[in-house]
Amino acid sequence: MQCHFNGNLLSQVLPPLLVIEIILGLLINGLALWIFCLHLKPWKSSTVLLFSLAMADFLLIMALPFRATYYWYGVNWMFGEALCNTCLFMMAMNRSVSTIFLMAIAVDRYMRVVHPHHAINSMSVFKASLVALGIWIVTIAMTAHVFMSKNLIPSSKHANNTYCESFMVETDPHTNMNWHKFEFLFSFYLPLLVILYCTIHIVSHLRGRQLAQHAKIKKALGFMILVVVLFITCFLPSNLTQVAIWIKTNQLIGDHTASEVCDALEELTSGFYISISLTYLNSVLDPVVYYFSIPAFKNICRKVLHLPQEEQTESTGKKPRETASHSLSQL
């Protein structure tokens, strides 16, 4: 049995949140893509990863107006099954591709700092494009199952409502954790572990070489911390609530009827849908990564926004070793 939730809270909270994400996302990502496509030359291998992340965010924003309308009309989908599946696919793909590209960006920075002489650091733009294409293909393959699932579901609580959801709670323990939920969790926890690994080893490497006070090193550390904070802020709440729903459902099944299980999970389920909408904030926050990752991107942004250009200052500390100098040149 599937749990059909009451959408009153979602109808109040999510439409204004999604509208803000849509407006800011269009403005900020439109500016980012404009800079990437027309003003940022020449590209580097790391630029390909950042551009792919910007494209994923822009595609997500195209689906959010339909989602905002869905919640605005009391959790009632009015656009048909094909568009329902397409929007759910776009949102699922964005979550997975964003986490994987953020992981790839962290690995790229890790290799440049900790292993500056590795051949991967001299990867051409063409090869980086092939890597990005591979990530897109794998992510699409992981989330394509959305099109094969029945996501348009008439509500048993409200006769006039039709749900468009890919995360319905099941009271059957054998179907409560399906591939879609597993992929949702896997595409978060694996990148999280990799990003934390890269960050910890970068900090350890730089402290071991006594470079922590160097200006460029501070920027590198700040960038990695930024990636970690952005990743956790956007993706952790929804994953924690998904795990909580799964655990609580398994605890309740067997001792309670299906309707009692659904009633007990009502509040937690609403919290999950609110937290998953916070996930889409990555489309607004990801450009901060581009801003602090590419100096040319920052300069163009400041010029477009009529902000004063930053003065280039040199570090006054001791000269780092040769390998460290090479690391800094790659940042």
Beta strands, then each sheet from edge to edge (+ up, - down):
strand 1: 152-154
strand 2: 162-164
sheet 1: 1+ 2-
end
